[in-house]
Amino acid sequence: MPPEGERSENEAGPSPPGGLLDLLGVAAIVLDTSGRIVFWSPQADDVFGYSAEEALGRHAEELLVHAENRDLVHKLFAEVMGTGASWAGAFPIRHKDGGTRLAEFRNMRLLDDLGDVYALGIVADQTTLRRVETDVALSERLVSQAPIGIALMDTDLRYLLVNPALERINGIRAADHIGARPHDIVPFLDVDTIESALRHVLLTGTPLIDQYTVGRTPSDPDHEHAWSVSYYRLEGSNGRVIGVATSVVDVTERHRATTEADRARRRLAVIADASARVGTTLEVETTAHELADVAVPELADLAAVDVLDAVLAFRRTTAPSDGPELFRALAVAADHPTEAAAAYKAGDLAAYGADRLITQCVHTGRPVVVAHTDRDDLLRIARNSDAASAFARAGVHSYLAVPLIARNEVLGAFDLMRAGNPLPFDEDDVILAVELAARAAVAIDNARWHQSVRNAAETLQRSLLPGEPPPLTGLDFASYYQPAEASSEIGGDWYDVIPLADEKTALVIGDVMGNGIDAAATMGRLRTATCAFADLALAPDAVLQHLDKITRGLEHYIATCLYTVYDPHRRQCHIANAGHLPPVLAHDDAPPELLDLPTGAPLGVGGIPFLTTTFELNPGDRLLLYTDGLVETRHHPIDERLDLLVHTLAQPRRPLGEMCQWLVQALRHPDDHDDIALLIAQATPLTPT
């Protein structure tokens, strides 16, 4: 039903006041054949200033015409009455106040049912008429010639008027708009929101200004446009709601500039994020995960880092061939759980033929982008047909692969896919992906070389540590070695348990200052020398003196060392220290304590004598020898950490086999990355012979 106060086209009913005729103030007067006024409308009061009582029965020329115009009036009156032809034009009339006003006349002859003839004059004040005409003409020109789109809709949201600018914007003829609603004309936009806004304006009268709308129209279906749209209600002079008007301004260039600036900011943010997050460790897998995580979701919905297996194994020594390649997926990141992510399994090996896109990427060393993928493309992307089907079900529609290049060597590829993001990969995305891949490739290359050297050092280090000794008299022991974390190089920590003559045992702990293969090799030399000197039954200080001499002969290395000889028959330990942290003696029936030993100088300093100290080690007592990786941190004083070590050992005893691992878990600081060597010896009662 039409709104209250409105009526349909075929429905009779009164018009509310304030319409166009009311605005013009059109008056009607009727003259008989003698020129006498016989009818006088109320509007004539305003035009001429006379009331009906003053005008009826009087001759019009005497009442309303100045003397100088009466001849012309006689002539015109005679023509209308004699010929029946109408006359229209402007004519000066005499107002009741004595002044002259220009009125617009439409004069015509009337004939009644008796055959009598009358003259009808329809009159409007010309000033009012010209103002209305000007307003109408101006409105029409403003609407038709405006560079912005303008439309007028009725209260049912049907188009009443569309100007040429909006016709061009929508790509639909103005005539096809008339009578239609927005959802018929612009279904490609968010039309529900548009019509809701129009109804809100109609209901409240509150305009909505500068509403932002983005979409595509039939006039340019291949490109996205943006418009600033305003809605305002139109009302007549009497307050009657006519409808709602819409103005549309194309702001596509501003939108594109803003969008591009926003994309540039996001790209810079991604690069800055990558600079902070990628390459934080010297671990290949961690670096790969950091790269994949940075790309999601800003650049892609799914990201994977595939490295050539031959590169990881250091077997790739020639330029890429034209054959298949074996890749290891080091990392996968997805914006949300999806079948596409499940088709990529981190750590798996996959062989890709020469026709696959990832293989082409590493062979050419250039990005490969497929803006819009089809089934055939997915088969060239995925490792097998099942994975291609998973990609299709997940909605993968765009693919980008960029090579990982470091030091002129192609390491692998950085794979990106879009499914939820409706936009295809474009040239800007390629530039950003290449930038990310370049930064990450150097970090991955550094990490793989570091891990290779580290693995070699760790292998050497472990090969130089002692194996299981034969059963010891009056002594049980537990040992532990933990290399530095993968991001750090292997150090020169070592321990040894050496059976001696007379059922004695030598316990050794040492730390070569430095790291890497050289430190491990130096440790091996010192351990071998220590075993040789131990067989000579020398006192601990003498053993350290000989080791100091050997260390001085080594290039740029010094070491700390504790050398202890335990005599189970006398229950005594003889110990000498070369700059090492003091051992802890945990009594069976008393609190543990740090042994107060002469510190001595590290091996390799020279010129400083070493001293041997003796203490008792009774059955049940434990002696802990350790390297600094157990207690030292960057943020705590060493005395505080040593006190914590003693306090930890004061807790209820654990089995000897569990002690080493338990101490490392309790004391090793998360930020510390040094090697750790531990040796715990416990005196046991002698078996009677």
Secondary structure, DSSP 8 states (H G I E B T S, - for coil): ---TT---TT------SSSHHHHHT-EEEEE-TTSBEEEE-HHHHHHHS--HHHHTTSBHHHHHS-GGGHHHHHHHHHHHHHH---EEEEEEEE-TTS-EEEEEEEEEEEE-TTS-EEEEEEEEEHHHHHHHHHHHHHHHHHHHH-SSEEEEE-TT--EEEE-HHHHHHHTS-HHHHBT--HHHH-TTS-HHHHHHHHHHHHHH---EEEEEEEEEETTEEEEEEEEEEEEEEEE-TTS-EEEEEEEEEE-HHHHHHHHHHHHHHHHHHHHHHHHHHTTSSS-HHHHHHHHHHHHTTTT-SEEEEEEEHHHHTT---S---SS-EEEEEEEEEESS--HHHHTS-TT-EEEE-TTSHHHHHHHHTS-EEESS--HHHHHHHSSSHHHHHHHHHHT--EEEEEEEEETTEEEEEEEEEESSS-S---HHHHHHHHHHHHHHHHHHHHHHHHHHHHHHHHHHHHHHS-------TTEEEEEEEE---TTS---EEEEEEEE-GGG-EEEEEEEESS-SHHHHHHHHHHHHHHHHHHTTT--HHHHHHHHHHHHHHSTT--EEEEEEEEETTTTEEEEEEES----EEE-SSS--EE--------BTS-S----EEEEE--TT-EEEEE-GGGT--SSS-HHHHHHHHHHHHTS----HHHHHHHHHHHH--TT----EEEEEEEE------
